[in-house]
């Protein structure tokens, strides 16, 4: 790999030097006529003009003799002077040599100063994986850039998603608020803002979070996440009939035989049962976009899960960086969870779900709410699947050691 890199680099350097030096050579060829030769031609023309003026009677003989003497004196001075064009050509050759030698040297110096020479050396397995600390550093780097460019609404949205994925909901709320000031008609942004605000307020959608959801639905009545949250808010305050009606609106926007549709129908049926005094609900709703499936909990682990535990659902490349390509946060009380992952859930620009052809879906239950795996967490993973697969089931069936 290293030899190939240097071979390609050498070829590109040679091509660049050819492009740089060719104009210099062209100028040198165009300057082949020296200044001496050019001046002599001018003097001959001026002498012919003087002779013509004398013959036409435009000047006196004395004036003619004086002008001719001055002209010949200048001609003799130039004939004795060194050829400046040749000197310029010599300087250009030196410039070309210096430029030709300097260009690759400067490029190498810059590369070794700010580049990554170590990347040319094969790394041991796992050495290139992105750690949780590196992810947090990337997020803080984005925050620093936004402080310098505060009008970047898309940047604030991404920062909000990143903070939410890391469980830093107060920071996520602040980032989403800044984004909403700059993009007040973005329904998805308002919905994500509401979700983060609810998490920051103890998982309650009542009050301002629900108001944000209602504003989002006024802008986009088909937004599935907004419909899901609106129905959840209605359910939480005991308005089960309204919750059933809201969730039922989602069914017109998902494929009838999909896992999403099945989960939504379960929610609607449960809300209707609760309206008649039935048992507590199993909440599950997710947008129908991108990669879709269902996360389930192994029956043998149910006694190890509390309703307030956090479920992280994320996609990683089958072969490539360990950084999540898309991440979703839900509550354990929603299990089984119908999920959807897409590029809007990316943690870094250009590193979304669509950037990798095959991915692995992992689901982890965290008691601490920490995005980093902790001993005692419960998790499960899918087999590698296409980045737009549907019906991808993940069974949480193991304990993190």
LOGUDO-600371 format. One record per residue (C-alpha): residue in one letter; chain; z, x, y. Coordinates in steps of 0.25 Angstrom, whole numbers, plus 5000, padded with zeros to 4 digits. Each point is the difference from the previous one (the first is absolute). Example, Ala and Ser with C-alpha at 12.3 -4.5 7.8 and 13.67 -1.06 7.14 Angstrom:
! residues 2
<atom r="A" c="A" zz="5031" xx="5049" yy="4982"/>
<atom r="S" c="A" zz="4998" xx="5006" yy="5014"/>
//
This chain:
! residues 401
<atom r="X" c="A" zz="5000" xx="5000" yy="5000"/>
<atom r="X" c="A" zz="5004" xx="5011" yy="5010"/>
<atom r="X" c="A" zz="4986" xx="5008" yy="4997"/>
<atom r="X" c="A" zz="4992" xx="4987" yy="5002"/>
<atom r="X" c="A" zz="5008" xx="4997" yy="5013"/>
<atom r="X" c="A" zz="4997" xx="5014" yy="5006"/>
<atom r="X" c="A" zz="4985" xx="5000" yy="4995"/>
<atom r="X" c="A" zz="4998" xx="4987" yy="5007"/>
<atom r="X" c="A" zz="5008" xx="5005" yy="5012"/>
<atom r="X" c="A" zz="4991" xx="5012" yy="5001"/>
<atom r="X" c="A" zz="4987" xx="4992" yy="4999"/>
<atom r="X" c="A" zz="5005" xx="4991" yy="5011"/>
<atom r="X" c="A" zz="5004" xx="5012" yy="5009"/>
<atom r="X" c="A" zz="4986" xx="5006" yy="4998"/>
<atom r="X" c="A" zz="4993" xx="4987" yy="5004"/>
<atom r="X" c="A" zz="5009" xx="4999" yy="5012"/>
<atom r="X" c="A" zz="4997" xx="5014" yy="5004"/>
<atom r="X" c="A" zz="4985" xx="4998" yy="4999"/>
<atom r="X" c="A" zz="5002" xx="4988" yy="5009"/>
<atom r="X" c="A" zz="5007" xx="5008" yy="5010"/>
<atom r="X" c="A" zz="4992" xx="5013" yy="5000"/>
<atom r="X" c="A" zz="4986" xx="4994" yy="5000"/>
<atom r="X" c="A" zz="5000" xx="4995" yy="5014"/>
<atom r="X" c="A" zz="5005" xx="5014" yy="5004"/>
<atom r="X" c="A" zz="4988" xx="5006" yy="4993"/>
<atom r="X" c="A" zz="4991" xx="4990" yy="5006"/>
<atom r="X" c="A" zz="5004" xx="5004" yy="5014"/>
<atom r="X" c="A" zz="4999" xx="5015" yy="4997"/>
<atom r="X" c="A" zz="4985" xx="4998" yy="4995"/>
<atom r="X" c="A" zz="4997" xx="4992" yy="5013"/>
<atom r="X" c="A" zz="5006" xx="5011" yy="5008"/>
<atom r="X" c="A" zz="4990" xx="5010" yy="4995"/>
<atom r="X" c="A" zz="4993" xx="5002" yy="5013"/>
<atom r="X" c="A" zz="5008" xx="5009" yy="5008"/>
<atom r="X" c="A" zz="5004" xx="4998" yy="5015"/>
<atom r="X" c="A" zz="4992" xx="5012" yy="5004"/>
<atom r="X" c="A" zz="4987" xx="4994" yy="4994"/>
<atom r="X" c="A" zz="5002" xx="4987" yy="5007"/>
<atom r="X" c="A" zz="5003" xx="5007" yy="5013"/>
<atom r="X" c="A" zz="4987" xx="5008" yy="5000"/>
<atom r="X" c="A" zz="4992" xx="4988" yy="4997"/>
<atom r="X" c="A" zz="5007" xx="4993" yy="5013"/>
<atom r="X" c="A" zz="4997" xx="5013" yy="5008"/>
<atom r="X" c="A" zz="4985" xx="4999" yy="4996"/>
<atom r="X" c="A" zz="5000" xx="4986" yy="5004"/>
<atom r="X" c="A" zz="5006" xx="5003" yy="5014"/>
<atom r="X" c="A" zz="4991" xx="5011" yy="5002"/>
<atom r="X" c="A" zz="4988" xx="4991" yy="4998"/>
<atom r="X" c="A" zz="5006" xx="4990" yy="5010"/>
<atom r="X" c="A" zz="5001" xx="5011" yy="5010"/>
<atom r="X" c="A" zz="4986" xx="5005" yy="4998"/>
<atom r="X" c="A" zz="4995" xx="4985" yy="5001"/>
<atom r="X" c="A" zz="5008" xx="4998" yy="5013"/>
<atom r="X" c="A" zz="4994" xx="5013" yy="5006"/>
<atom r="X" c="A" zz="4986" xx="4996" yy="4996"/>
<atom r="X" c="A" zz="5002" xx="4986" yy="5006"/>
<atom r="X" c="A" zz="5005" xx="5006" yy="5013"/>
<atom r="X" c="A" zz="5014" xx="4993" yy="4998"/>
<atom r="X" c="A" zz="5007" xx="5013" yy="5003"/>
<atom r="X" c="A" zz="4997" xx="5013" yy="5007"/>
<atom r="X" c="A" zz="4997" xx="5014" yy="4993"/>
<atom r="X" c="A" zz="5013" xx="5006" yy="5005"/>
<atom r="X" c="A" zz="5008" xx="4988" yy="4994"/>
<atom r="X" c="A" zz="4992" xx="5001" yy="4987"/>
<atom r="X" c="A" zz="5003" xx="5015" yy="4999"/>
<atom r="X" c="A" zz="5015" xx="4998" yy="5003"/>
<atom r="X" c="A" zz="5002" xx="4988" yy="4989"/>
<atom r="X" c="A" zz="4992" xx="5008" yy="4990"/>
<atom r="X" c="A" zz="5009" xx="5012" yy="5002"/>
<atom r="X" c="A" zz="5012" xx="4992" yy="4998"/>
<atom r="X" c="A" zz="4994" xx="4993" yy="4987"/>
<atom r="X" c="A" zz="4997" xx="5013" yy="4994"/>
<atom r="X" c="A" zz="5014" xx="5006" yy="5003"/>
<atom r="X" c="A" zz="5006" xx="4988" yy="4993"/>
<atom r="X" c="A" zz="4991" xx="5002" yy="4988"/>
<atom r="X" c="A" zz="5003" xx="5014" yy="4999"/>
<atom r="X" c="A" zz="5015" xx="4997" yy="5000"/>
<atom r="X" c="A" zz="4999" xx="4990" yy="4989"/>
<atom r="X" c="A" zz="4991" xx="5009" yy="4992"/>
<atom r="X" c="A" zz="5011" xx="5010" yy="5000"/>
<atom r="X" c="A" zz="5011" xx="4990" yy="4997"/>
<atom r="X" c="A" zz="5005" xx="4998" yy="4985"/>
<atom r="X" c="A" zz="4994" xx="4988" yy="4993"/>
<atom r="X" c="A" zz="5011" xx="4990" yy="5001"/>
<atom r="X" c="A" zz="4994" xx="4990" yy="4991"/>
<atom r="X" c="A" zz="5001" xx="5011" yy="4989"/>
<atom r="X" c="A" zz="5015" xx="5002" yy="5004"/>
<atom r="X" c="A" zz="5002" xx="4985" yy="4999"/>
<atom r="X" c="A" zz="4994" xx="5000" yy="4986"/>
<atom r="X" c="A" zz="5010" xx="5010" yy="4996"/>
<atom r="X" c="A" zz="5011" xx="4992" yy="5005"/>
<atom r="X" c="A" zz="4995" xx="4988" yy="4993"/>
<atom r="X" c="A" zz="4999" xx="5008" yy="4987"/>
<atom r="X" c="A" zz="5015" xx="5004" yy="5002"/>
<atom r="X" c="A" zz="5004" xx="4986" yy="5003"/>
<atom r="X" c="A" zz="4993" xx="4995" yy="4988"/>
<atom r="X" c="A" zz="5007" xx="5010" yy="4991"/>
<atom r="X" c="A" zz="5013" xx="4997" yy="5006"/>
<atom r="X" c="A" zz="4998" xx="4985" yy="4999"/>
<atom r="X" c="A" zz="4995" xx="5002" yy="4986"/>
<atom r="X" c="A" zz="5012" xx="5008" yy="4995"/>
<atom r="X" c="A" zz="5010" xx="4992" yy="5008"/>
<atom r="X" c="A" zz="4996" xx="4986" yy="4996"/>
<atom r="X" c="A" zz="5005" xx="5002" yy="4985"/>
<atom r="X" c="A" zz="5012" xx="5008" yy="5004"/>
<atom r="X" c="A" zz="5005" xx="4990" yy="5010"/>
<atom r="X" c="A" zz="4997" xx="4989" yy="4990"/>
<atom r="X" c="A" zz="5008" xx="5007" yy="4990"/>
<atom r="X" c="A" zz="5011" xx="5003" yy="5010"/>
<atom r="X" c="A" zz="5001" xx="4985" yy="5004"/>
<atom r="X" c="A" zz="5000" xx="4996" yy="4985"/>
<atom r="X" c="A" zz="5011" xx="5009" yy="4996"/>
<atom r="X" c="A" zz="5008" xx="4996" yy="5012"/>
<atom r="X" c="A" zz="4999" xx="4985" yy="4999"/>
<atom r="X" c="A" zz="4993" xx="4997" yy="4987"/>
<atom r="X" c="A" zz="5005" xx="4999" yy="4986"/>
<atom r="X" c="A" zz="4996" xx="5013" yy="4992"/>
<atom r="X" c="A" zz="5009" xx="4996" yy="4989"/>
<atom r="X" c="A" zz="4992" xx="4988" yy="4997"/>
<atom r="X" c="A" zz="4990" xx="5009" yy="4994"/>
<atom r="X" c="A" zz="5009" xx="5005" yy="4990"/>
<atom r="X" c="A" zz="5002" xx="4990" yy="4988"/>
<atom r="X" c="A" zz="5013" xx="4994" yy="5001"/>
<atom r="X" c="A" zz="5009" xx="4996" yy="4988"/>
<atom r="X" c="A" zz="5000" xx="4986" yy="4995"/>
<atom r="X" c="A" zz="5008" xx="4991" yy="5010"/>
<atom r="X" c="A" zz="5000" xx="5010" yy="5011"/>
<atom r="X" c="A" zz="4991" xx="4992" yy="5008"/>
<atom r="X" c="A" zz="5008" xx="4987" yy="4999"/>
<atom r="X" c="A" zz="5005" xx="4994" yy="5013"/>
<atom r="X" c="A" zz="5015" xx="4998" yy="5000"/>
<atom r="X" c="A" zz="5008" xx="4990" yy="5006"/>
<atom r="X" c="A" zz="5005" xx="5009" yy="5011"/>
<atom r="X" c="A" zz="4985" xx="5004" yy="5003"/>
<atom r="X" c="A" zz="4997" xx="4985" yy="5001"/>
<atom r="X" c="A" zz="5012" xx="4998" yy="5010"/>
<atom r="X" c="A" zz="4995" xx="5012" yy="5008"/>
<atom r="X" c="A" zz="4986" xx="4994" yy="5001"/>
<atom r="X" c="A" zz="5006" xx="4987" yy="5005"/>
<atom r="X" c="A" zz="5008" xx="5007" yy="5010"/>
<atom r="X" c="A" zz="4987" xx="5008" yy="5004"/>
<atom r="X" c="A" zz="4993" xx="4986" yy="5002"/>
<atom r="X" c="A" zz="5012" xx="4995" yy="5009"/>
<atom r="X" c="A" zz="4999" xx="5013" yy="5008"/>
<atom r="X" c="A" zz="4985" xx="4998" yy="5003"/>
<atom r="X" c="A" zz="5002" xx="4986" yy="5004"/>
<atom r="X" c="A" zz="5011" xx="5004" yy="5010"/>
<atom r="X" c="A" zz="4988" xx="5008" yy="5007"/>
<atom r="X" c="A" zz="4990" xx="4989" yy="4998"/>
<atom r="X" c="A" zz="5008" xx="4987" yy="5000"/>
<atom r="X" c="A" zz="4988" xx="4990" yy="5002"/>
<atom r="X" c="A" zz="4996" xx="5002" yy="4986"/>
<atom r="X" c="A" zz="5002" xx="4987" yy="4994"/>
<atom r="X" c="A" zz="4995" xx="5004" yy="4986"/>
<atom r="X" c="A" zz="5009" xx="5012" yy="5000"/>
<atom r="X" c="A" zz="5012" xx="4991" yy="5003"/>
<atom r="X" c="A" zz="4996" xx="4991" yy="4989"/>
<atom r="X" c="A" zz="4999" xx="5011" yy="4990"/>
<atom r="X" c="A" zz="5013" xx="5006" yy="5004"/>
<atom r="X" c="A" zz="5007" xx="4986" yy="4998"/>
<atom r="X" c="A" zz="4995" xx="4999" yy="4986"/>
<atom r="X" c="A" zz="5004" xx="5015" yy="4997"/>
<atom r="X" c="A" zz="5014" xx="4997" yy="5005"/>
<atom r="X" c="A" zz="5001" xx="4987" yy="4992"/>
<atom r="X" c="A" zz="4996" xx="5007" yy="4988"/>
<atom r="X" c="A" zz="5011" xx="5011" yy="5002"/>
<atom r="X" c="A" zz="5010" xx="4989" yy="5002"/>
<atom r="X" c="A" zz="5002" xx="5003" yy="5014"/>
<atom r="X" c="A" zz="4999" xx="4986" yy="5005"/>
<atom r="X" c="A" zz="5006" xx="5001" yy="5014"/>
<atom r="X" c="A" zz="4990" xx="5011" yy="5003"/>
<atom r="X" c="A" zz="4989" xx="4992" yy="4994"/>
<atom r="X" c="A" zz="5003" xx="4988" yy="5009"/>
<atom r="X" c="A" zz="5000" xx="5009" yy="5012"/>
<atom r="X" c="A" zz="4986" xx="5005" yy="4996"/>
<atom r="X" c="A" zz="4995" xx="4986" yy="4997"/>
<atom r="X" c="A" zz="5005" xx="4995" yy="5014"/>
<atom r="X" c="A" zz="4992" xx="5011" yy="5007"/>
<atom r="X" c="A" zz="4988" xx="4997" yy="4992"/>
<atom r="X" c="A" zz="5001" xx="4985" yy="5003"/>
<atom r="X" c="A" zz="5001" xx="5002" yy="5015"/>
<atom r="X" c="A" zz="4986" xx="5007" yy="4999"/>
<atom r="X" c="A" zz="4994" xx="4990" yy="4989"/>
<atom r="X" c="A" zz="5007" xx="4987" yy="5002"/>
<atom r="X" c="A" zz="4989" xx="4992" yy="4993"/>
<atom r="X" c="A" zz="5000" xx="5008" yy="4987"/>
<atom r="X" c="A" zz="5005" xx="4990" yy="4990"/>
<atom r="X" c="A" zz="5003" xx="5010" yy="4989"/>
<atom r="X" c="A" zz="5008" xx="5009" yy="5009"/>
<atom r="X" c="A" zz="5009" xx="4988" yy="5004"/>
<atom r="X" c="A" zz="5002" xx="4997" yy="4986"/>
<atom r="X" c="A" zz="5004" xx="5014" yy="4996"/>
<atom r="X" c="A" zz="5009" xx="5001" yy="5013"/>
<atom r="X" c="A" zz="5007" xx="4987" yy="4995"/>
<atom r="X" c="A" zz="5002" xx="5006" yy="4986"/>
<atom r="X" c="A" zz="5006" xx="5013" yy="5005"/>
<atom r="X" c="A" zz="5009" xx="4992" yy="5010"/>
<atom r="X" c="A" zz="5005" xx="4991" yy="4989"/>
<atom r="X" c="A" zz="5003" xx="5012" yy="4991"/>
<atom r="X" c="A" zz="5007" xx="5007" yy="5012"/>
<atom r="X" c="A" zz="5009" xx="4987" yy="5002"/>
<atom r="X" c="A" zz="5005" xx="4999" yy="4986"/>
<atom r="X" c="A" zz="4987" xx="4994" yy="4993"/>
<atom r="X" c="A" zz="5001" xx="4987" yy="5009"/>
<atom r="X" c="A" zz="4987" xx="4994" yy="5006"/>
<atom r="X" c="A" zz="5008" xx="4990" yy="5008"/>
<atom r="X" c="A" zz="4998" xx="5001" yy="5015"/>
<atom r="X" c="A" zz="4990" xx="5011" yy="5006"/>
<atom r="X" c="A" zz="4994" xx="5004" yy="4987"/>
<atom r="X" c="A" zz="4996" xx="4986" yy="4997"/>
<atom r="X" c="A" zz="4995" xx="4998" yy="5015"/>
<atom r="X" c="A" zz="4991" xx="5012" yy="4997"/>
<atom r="X" c="A" zz="4994" xx="4994" yy="4988"/>
<atom r="X" c="A" zz="4997" xx="4987" yy="5007"/>
<atom r="X" c="A" zz="4993" xx="5008" yy="5010"/>
<atom r="X" c="A" zz="4992" xx="5007" yy="4990"/>
<atom r="X" c="A" zz="4996" xx="4987" yy="4993"/>
<atom r="X" c="A" zz="4995" xx="4994" yy="5013"/>
<atom r="X" c="A" zz="4991" xx="5012" yy="5001"/>
<atom r="X" c="A" zz="4996" xx="5001" yy="4986"/>
<atom r="X" c="A" zz="5004" xx="4987" yy="4992"/>
<atom r="X" c="A" zz="4994" xx="5007" yy="4987"/>
<atom r="X" c="A" zz="5009" xx="5012" yy="5000"/>
<atom r="X" c="A" zz="5006" xx="5000" yy="4987"/>
<atom r="X" c="A" zz="5012" xx="5009" yy="5003"/>
<atom r="X" c="A" zz="5003" xx="4991" yy="5012"/>
<atom r="X" c="A" zz="5000" xx="4988" yy="4991"/>
<atom r="X" c="A" zz="5008" xx="5006" yy="4990"/>
<atom r="X" c="A" zz="5011" xx="5004" yy="5010"/>
<atom r="X" c="A" zz="4999" xx="4987" yy="5007"/>
<atom r="X" c="A" zz="5003" xx="4993" yy="4987"/>
<atom r="X" c="A" zz="5011" xx="5009" yy="4997"/>
<atom r="X" c="A" zz="5007" xx="4997" yy="5013"/>
<atom r="X" c="A" zz="4999" xx="4985" yy="4997"/>
<atom r="X" c="A" zz="5005" xx="5002" yy="4986"/>
<atom r="X" c="A" zz="5012" xx="5008" yy="5005"/>
<atom r="X" c="A" zz="5005" xx="4990" yy="5010"/>
<atom r="X" c="A" zz="4999" xx="4989" yy="4989"/>
<atom r="X" c="A" zz="4987" xx="4993" yy="5005"/>
<atom r="X" c="A" zz="4994" xx="5001" yy="4986"/>
<atom r="X" c="A" zz="4989" xx="4989" yy="5002"/>
<atom r="X" c="A" zz="4995" xx="5008" yy="5012"/>
<atom r="X" c="A" zz="5000" xx="5013" yy="4992"/>
<atom r="X" c="A" zz="4992" xx="4994" yy="4988"/>
<atom r="X" c="A" zz="4990" xx="4994" yy="5010"/>
<atom r="X" c="A" zz="4998" xx="5014" yy="5007"/>
<atom r="X" c="A" zz="4999" xx="5008" yy="4987"/>
<atom r="X" c="A" zz="4990" xx="4990" yy="4995"/>
<atom r="X" c="A" zz="4991" xx="5003" yy="5012"/>
<atom r="X" c="A" zz="4999" xx="5014" yy="4994"/>
<atom r="X" c="A" zz="4993" xx="4995" yy="4987"/>
<atom r="X" c="A" zz="4987" xx="4997" yy="5008"/>
<atom r="X" c="A" zz="4998" xx="5014" yy="5003"/>
<atom r="X" c="A" zz="5002" xx="5007" yy="4987"/>
<atom r="X" c="A" zz="4992" xx="5000" yy="4987"/>
<atom r="X" c="A" zz="5005" xx="4988" yy="4992"/>
<atom r="X" c="A" zz="5002" xx="5008" yy="4987"/>
<atom r="X" c="A" zz="5006" xx="5012" yy="5006"/>
<atom r="X" c="A" zz="5014" xx="5005" yy="4998"/>
<atom r="X" c="A" zz="5003" xx="4997" yy="5015"/>
<atom r="X" c="A" zz="4996" xx="4985" yy="4998"/>
<atom r="X" c="A" zz="5009" xx="4999" yy="4988"/>
<atom r="X" c="A" zz="5012" xx="5006" yy="5007"/>
<atom r="X" c="A" zz="4998" xx="4991" yy="5013"/>
<atom r="X" c="A" zz="4999" xx="4988" yy="4991"/>
<atom r="X" c="A" zz="5013" xx="5004" yy="4994"/>
<atom r="X" c="A" zz="5006" xx="5001" yy="5013"/>
<atom r="X" c="A" zz="4995" xx="4987" yy="5005"/>
<atom r="X" c="A" zz="5005" xx="4993" yy="4987"/>
<atom r="X" c="A" zz="5014" xx="5007" yy="5002"/>
<atom r="X" c="A" zz="5001" xx="4995" yy="5014"/>
<atom r="X" c="A" zz="4996" xx="4986" yy="4996"/>
<atom r="X" c="A" zz="5011" xx="5001" yy="4989"/>
<atom r="X" c="A" zz="5010" xx="5005" yy="5010"/>
<atom r="X" c="A" zz="4997" xx="4988" yy="5010"/>
<atom r="X" c="A" zz="5004" xx="4991" yy="4988"/>
<atom r="X" c="A" zz="5013" xx="5009" yy="4997"/>
<atom r="X" c="A" zz="4994" xx="5010" yy="4990"/>
<atom r="X" c="A" zz="5004" xx="5014" yy="4998"/>
<atom r="X" c="A" zz="4999" xx="5012" yy="5010"/>
<atom r="X" c="A" zz="4986" xx="5005" yy="5002"/>
<atom r="X" c="A" zz="4992" xx="5012" yy="4995"/>
<atom r="X" c="A" zz="4993" xx="5005" yy="5013"/>
<atom r="X" c="A" zz="4987" xx="5007" yy="4998"/>
<atom r="X" c="A" zz="4988" xx="5000" yy="5009"/>
<atom r="X" c="A" zz="4990" xx="5011" yy="5005"/>
<atom r="X" c="A" zz="4987" xx="5001" yy="5007"/>
<atom r="X" c="A" zz="4988" xx="4999" yy="4992"/>
<atom r="X" c="A" zz="4992" xx="5013" yy="5003"/>
<atom r="X" c="A" zz="4998" xx="5014" yy="4995"/>
<atom r="X" c="A" zz="5006" xx="5003" yy="4987"/>
<atom r="X" c="A" zz="5008" xx="4989" yy="4994"/>
<atom r="X" c="A" zz="5010" xx="4997" yy="4989"/>
<atom r="X" c="A" zz="5014" xx="4996" yy="4996"/>
<atom r="X" c="A" zz="5013" xx="5008" yy="4999"/>
<atom r="X" c="A" zz="5010" xx="4995" yy="4989"/>
<atom r="X" c="A" zz="5014" xx="5005" yy="4996"/>
<atom r="X" c="A" zz="5003" xx="5003" yy="4985"/>
<atom r="X" c="A" zz="5010" xx="4990" yy="4995"/>
<atom r="X" c="A" zz="5009" xx="5011" yy="4995"/>
<atom r="X" c="A" zz="5002" xx="5005" yy="5014"/>
<atom r="X" c="A" zz="5003" xx="4987" yy="5007"/>
<atom r="X" c="A" zz="5015" xx="5002" yy="5000"/>
<atom r="X" c="A" zz="4998" xx="5013" yy="5008"/>
<atom r="X" c="A" zz="4993" xx="4994" yy="5012"/>
<atom r="X" c="A" zz="5007" xx="4992" yy="5011"/>
<atom r="X" c="A" zz="4992" xx="4990" yy="5009"/>
<atom r="X" c="A" zz="5001" xx="5009" yy="5012"/>
<atom r="X" c="A" zz="4994" xx="5013" yy="4994"/>
<atom r="X" c="A" zz="4987" xx="5005" yy="5005"/>
<atom r="X" c="A" zz="4987" xx="5000" yy="4993"/>
<atom r="X" c="A" zz="4990" xx="5011" yy="5004"/>
<atom r="X" c="A" zz="4985" xx="4998" yy="4995"/>
<atom r="X" c="A" zz="4991" xx="5011" yy="5003"/>
<atom r="X" c="A" zz="4986" xx="5006" yy="4995"/>
<atom r="X" c="A" zz="4998" xx="5015" yy="4998"/>
<atom r="X" c="A" zz="4987" xx="5007" yy="4997"/>
<atom r="X" c="A" zz="4998" xx="5002" yy="4985"/>
<atom r="X" c="A" zz="4996" xx="5015" yy="5003"/>
<atom r="X" c="A" zz="5004" xx="5005" yy="5014"/>
<atom r="X" c="A" zz="5011" xx="5000" yy="5010"/>
<atom r="X" c="A" zz="5013" xx="4993" yy="4996"/>
<atom r="X" c="A" zz="5001" xx="4993" yy="5014"/>
<atom r="X" c="A" zz="4999" xx="4985" yy="4998"/>
<atom r="X" c="A" zz="4987" xx="4994" yy="5004"/>
<atom r="X" c="A" zz="5006" xx="4987" yy="5003"/>
<atom r="X" c="A" zz="5014" xx="4995" yy="4999"/>
<atom r="X" c="A" zz="5007" xx="4986" yy="5000"/>
<atom r="X" c="A" zz="5014" xx="4997" yy="5001"/>
<atom r="X" c="A" zz="5006" xx="4987" yy="4994"/>
<atom r="X" c="A" zz="5014" xx="4995" yy="4996"/>
<atom r="X" c="A" zz="5004" xx="4999" yy="4985"/>
<atom r="X" c="A" zz="5004" xx="4985" yy="5002"/>
<atom r="X" c="A" zz="4984" xx="4998" yy="5001"/>
<atom r="X" c="A" zz="4998" xx="5006" yy="4986"/>
<atom r="X" c="A" zz="4990" xx="4997" yy="4993"/>
<atom r="X" c="A" zz="4992" xx="5004" yy="5012"/>
<atom r="X" c="A" zz="4985" xx="4998" yy="5002"/>
<atom r="X" c="A" zz="4995" xx="5012" yy="5009"/>
<atom r="X" c="A" zz="4988" xx="5004" yy="5007"/>
<atom r="X" c="A" zz="4998" xx="5014" yy="5005"/>
<atom r="X" c="A" zz="4989" xx="5004" yy="5010"/>
<atom r="X" c="A" zz="4996" xx="5011" yy="5011"/>
<atom r="X" c="A" zz="5009" xx="4993" yy="5010"/>
<atom r="X" c="A" zz="5012" xx="5005" yy="4993"/>
<atom r="X" c="A" zz="4996" xx="5015" yy="5001"/>
<atom r="X" c="A" zz="5010" xx="5010" yy="5005"/>
<atom r="X" c="A" zz="4990" xx="5010" yy="5005"/>
<atom r="X" c="A" zz="4986" xx="4998" yy="5007"/>
<atom r="X" c="A" zz="4989" xx="5002" yy="4990"/>
<atom r="X" c="A" zz="5010" xx="5000" yy="4988"/>
<atom r="X" c="A" zz="4998" xx="4985" yy="4996"/>
<atom r="X" c="A" zz="4998" xx="4993" yy="4987"/>
<atom r="X" c="A" zz="4985" xx="5001" yy="5001"/>
<atom r="X" c="A" zz="5000" xx="5015" yy="5002"/>
<atom r="X" c="A" zz="5003" xx="5002" yy="4985"/>
<atom r="X" c="A" zz="4992" xx="4993" yy="4989"/>
<atom r="X" c="A" zz="5011" xx="4999" yy="4990"/>
<atom r="X" c="A" zz="5015" xx="4998" yy="5002"/>
<atom r="X" c="A" zz="5013" xx="4998" yy="4993"/>
<atom r="X" c="A" zz="5009" xx="4988" yy="5005"/>
<atom r="X" c="A" zz="5015" xx="5003" yy="4999"/>
<atom r="X" c="A" zz="5011" xx="4990" yy="5003"/>
<atom r="X" c="A" zz="5015" xx="5005" yy="5002"/>
<atom r="X" c="A" zz="5012" xx="4992" yy="5003"/>
<atom r="X" c="A" zz="5010" xx="5007" yy="5009"/>
<atom r="X" c="A" zz="5014" xx="4996" yy="5002"/>
<atom r="X" c="A" zz="5002" xx="5009" yy="5012"/>
<atom r="X" c="A" zz="4987" xx="4995" yy="5007"/>
<atom r="X" c="A" zz="4995" xx="5015" yy="5001"/>
<atom r="X" c="A" zz="4986" xx="5003" yy="4998"/>
<atom r="X" c="A" zz="5003" xx="5013" yy="4993"/>
<atom r="X" c="A" zz="5003" xx="4998" yy="4985"/>
<atom r="X" c="A" zz="5015" xx="5001" yy="4996"/>
<atom r="X" c="A" zz="5006" xx="5001" yy="4987"/>
<atom r="X" c="A" zz="5003" xx="4986" yy="4995"/>
<atom r="X" c="A" zz="4988" xx="4994" yy="5006"/>
<atom r="X" c="A" zz="4991" xx="4991" yy="4991"/>
<atom r="X" c="A" zz="4985" xx="5002" yy="4999"/>
<atom r="X" c="A" zz="4987" xx="4998" yy="4993"/>
<atom r="X" c="A" zz="4986" xx="5004" yy="5001"/>
<atom r="X" c="A" zz="4986" xx="4995" yy="4997"/>
<atom r="X" c="A" zz="4989" xx="5008" yy="4993"/>
<atom r="X" c="A" zz="4989" xx="5005" yy="5009"/>
<atom r="X" c="A" zz="4992" xx="4989" yy="5006"/>
<atom r="X" c="A" zz="4988" xx="4999" yy="5010"/>
<atom r="X" c="A" zz="5004" xx="4999" yy="5014"/>
<atom r="X" c="A" zz="4996" xx="4985" yy="5001"/>
<atom r="X" c="A" zz="5005" xx="4995" yy="4987"/>
<atom r="X" c="A" zz="5006" xx="4987" yy="4998"/>
<atom r="X" c="A" zz="5011" xx="4995" yy="4990"/>
<atom r="X" c="A" zz="5007" xx="5013" yy="5000"/>
<atom r="X" c="A" zz="5013" xx="4998" yy="4993"/>
<atom r="X" c="A" zz="5012" xx="5009" yy="5002"/>
<atom r="X" c="A" zz="5012" xx="4999" yy="4991"/>
<atom r="X" c="A" zz="5013" xx="5006" yy="5006"/>
<atom r="X" c="A" zz="5006" xx="5006" yy="4987"/>
<atom r="X" c="A" zz="5006" xx="5013" yy="5002"/>
<atom r="X" c="A" zz="5012" xx="5007" yy="5007"/>
<atom r="X" c="A" zz="4998" xx="5011" yy="5010"/>
<atom r="X" c="A" zz="5008" xx="5012" yy="4995"/>
//
